[in-house]
């Protein structure tokens, strides 16, 4: 998937693409998950490469378009090089409820890459699946992640107090959501 038009004020000049995650991406995911900049705002547990491989092998990406399955993962690429990931967890197909999460390697952060990548994914989700509400949560202090969501039209719905335990302390998170009905009029 190539971004047809860059979102406004995105500083990257790199080509941004998404591809389905493969089993051989497990090593990349493990490396990225261990980067301090990725762990700064996310309570990522240590997961073995074998477990990551098993999780990737178990996902059936085409289930997304059949309104089945619970967890889907894409690799974000910049200029055809892996740069990060996006995860989609479907909470309820009947009601069209899901949550996205994302992270970029330290070298790719701050360049507008994730804004581009999510802009590629949103049409897939809203035009090719029955998903109607996409939620995202980020730490209150994670200004970069908040900006990504705001640029894409996500609406801040409130603060989830003491939502996660992160680095030995409770951290508030902001709940954002984008509805199909919010997104479609923008097209």
C-alpha positions as CSV (number, residue, x, y, z in Angstrom):
1,X,0.0,0.0,0.0
2,X,1.5,3.3,-1.0
3,X,0.2,6.6,0.5
4,X,-1.7,8.4,-2.2
5,X,-1.2,11.8,-0.7
6,X,0.9,12.8,2.3
7,X,-1.0,14.2,5.3
8,X,-0.4,17.9,5.8
9,X,2.8,19.0,7.5
10,X,4.4,15.5,7.4
11,X,8.2,16.1,7.3
12,X,9.2,12.8,5.7
13,X,10.2,12.5,2.1
14,X,10.6,8.8,2.3
15,X,8.2,6.4,0.5
16,X,6.0,4.8,3.2
17,X,4.4,1.4,2.7
18,X,2.6,-1.2,4.8
19,X,2.9,-4.9,4.4
20,X,1.4,-7.9,6.2
21,X,3.8,-9.1,9.0
22,X,5.5,-12.4,8.3
23,X,7.0,-15.0,10.6
24,X,10.5,-13.9,9.6
25,X,9.7,-10.4,11.1
26,X,9.9,-11.8,14.6
27,X,13.6,-10.8,15.0
28,X,12.8,-7.3,13.9
29,X,9.9,-7.0,16.3
30,X,11.9,-8.3,19.2
31,X,14.7,-5.8,18.5
32,X,12.3,-2.9,18.1
33,X,10.4,-3.9,21.3
34,X,13.6,-3.6,23.3
35,X,14.5,-0.1,22.1
36,X,14.2,2.4,25.0
37,X,12.4,4.9,22.9
38,X,9.7,2.3,22.0
39,X,9.4,1.2,25.6
40,X,9.3,4.7,27.0
41,X,5.5,4.9,26.8
42,X,4.4,1.3,26.3
43,X,4.3,-1.5,28.8
44,X,5.9,-4.0,26.5
45,X,6.8,-7.3,28.1
46,X,9.8,-9.3,27.1
47,X,8.6,-11.9,24.5
48,X,10.8,-14.5,23.1
49,X,11.5,-14.7,19.3
50,X,9.9,-18.1,19.3
51,X,6.7,-16.7,20.8
52,X,6.7,-13.8,18.3
53,X,7.1,-16.3,15.5
54,X,4.2,-18.4,16.8
55,X,2.0,-15.3,17.1
56,X,2.8,-14.2,13.6
57,X,2.3,-17.7,12.2
58,X,-1.1,-17.9,13.9
59,X,-2.5,-14.7,12.3
60,X,-4.5,-15.0,9.1
61,X,-4.5,-11.6,7.5
62,X,-7.3,-12.4,5.1
63,X,-9.6,-13.0,8.1
64,X,-9.7,-9.2,8.5
65,X,-11.7,-9.0,5.3
66,X,-14.0,-11.9,6.4
67,X,-14.8,-10.2,9.7
68,X,-13.0,-12.9,11.6
69,X,-9.9,-13.0,13.8
70,X,-8.8,-10.9,16.7
71,X,-5.2,-9.7,16.1
72,X,-3.5,-8.3,12.9
73,X,-0.1,-6.9,12.4
74,X,1.5,-4.9,9.7
75,X,5.1,-3.8,9.2
76,X,5.7,-0.2,8.3
77,X,8.4,0.4,5.7
78,X,10.2,3.5,4.6
79,X,11.9,3.3,1.3
80,X,11.3,-0.4,1.4
81,X,13.1,-0.9,4.7
82,X,11.3,-2.1,7.8
83,X,10.7,0.8,10.2
84,X,8.1,-0.2,12.7
85,X,4.7,-1.9,13.2
86,X,1.0,-1.4,13.5
87,X,-1.2,-3.8,15.5
88,X,-5.0,-4.0,15.2
89,X,-7.0,-5.9,17.9
90,X,-10.6,-6.4,17.2
91,X,-12.7,-6.4,20.4
92,X,-16.0,-7.1,18.8
93,X,-16.9,-7.8,15.1
94,X,-20.6,-7.5,15.7
95,X,-20.3,-4.0,16.9
96,X,-17.3,-3.1,14.7
97,X,-15.0,-2.2,17.6
98,X,-11.2,-2.3,17.5
99,X,-8.0,-0.8,18.8
100,X,-4.8,0.1,17.1
101,X,-1.3,0.4,18.5
102,X,1.9,1.3,16.8
103,X,5.6,2.0,17.2
104,X,8.5,3.0,15.1
105,X,12.2,2.2,15.5
106,X,14.2,5.1,17.1
107,X,15.7,6.0,13.7
108,X,12.3,6.6,12.1
109,X,10.6,8.6,14.8
110,X,9.7,12.3,14.4
111,X,9.6,12.2,10.6
112,X,5.9,11.8,10.0
113,X,6.2,8.1,9.0
114,X,3.5,6.8,11.3
115,X,1.0,9.4,10.2
116,X,1.6,8.2,6.6
117,X,1.4,4.6,7.6
118,X,-1.9,4.9,9.5
119,X,-3.3,7.0,6.6
120,X,-2.7,3.9,4.4
121,X,-4.5,1.6,6.8
122,X,-7.6,3.6,7.6
123,X,-9.2,3.2,4.1
124,X,-8.5,-0.5,4.3
125,X,-10.3,-0.7,7.6
126,X,-13.2,1.6,6.9
127,X,-13.9,0.6,3.3
128,X,-13.1,-3.1,3.3
129,X,-14.3,-4.3,6.7
130,X,-17.3,-3.8,8.9
131,X,-15.2,-1.9,11.5
132,X,-17.0,1.2,12.7
133,X,-14.9,2.5,15.6
134,X,-11.1,2.5,15.9
135,X,-9.8,3.3,19.3
136,X,-6.2,4.3,20.3
137,X,-4.7,5.0,23.6
138,X,-1.5,6.7,24.5
139,X,0.2,8.0,27.5
140,X,-0.8,11.5,28.4
141,X,2.9,12.6,28.1
142,X,3.3,11.0,24.7
143,X,2.9,14.2,22.6
144,X,4.2,12.6,19.4
145,X,1.6,9.8,19.4
146,X,-1.1,12.3,20.3
147,X,-0.2,14.5,17.3
148,X,-0.3,11.5,14.9
149,X,-3.8,10.7,16.0
150,X,-5.0,14.3,15.9
151,X,-3.6,14.8,12.4
152,X,-5.6,11.8,11.2
153,X,-8.9,13.0,12.7
154,X,-9.1,10.9,15.9
155,X,-11.1,12.6,18.6
156,X,-9.8,12.8,22.2
157,X,-12.6,11.2,24.3
158,X,-11.1,11.4,27.8
159,X,-8.3,10.5,30.2
160,X,-8.1,7.0,31.6
161,X,-6.6,7.5,35.0
162,X,-3.9,5.2,36.2
163,X,-4.5,3.1,33.1
164,X,-1.1,1.2,32.9
165,X,1.7,0.5,35.2
166,X,4.9,1.7,33.4
167,X,8.4,1.6,34.8
168,X,7.1,1.1,38.3
169,X,4.4,3.8,38.3
170,X,0.8,4.2,37.3
171,X,0.4,6.3,34.1
172,X,-2.7,8.1,32.8
173,X,-3.6,7.5,29.1
174,X,-5.7,9.4,26.7
175,X,-8.4,7.6,24.8
176,X,-8.9,8.6,21.2
177,X,-11.4,7.2,18.7
178,X,-12.1,7.6,15.0
179,X,-15.5,6.6,13.7
180,X,-16.3,5.4,10.2
181,X,-18.9,8.3,10.1
182,X,-16.1,10.8,11.1
183,X,-13.7,9.5,8.5
184,X,-16.0,9.0,5.4
185,X,-17.1,12.7,5.1
186,X,-13.4,13.6,4.9
187,X,-13.0,11.7,1.7
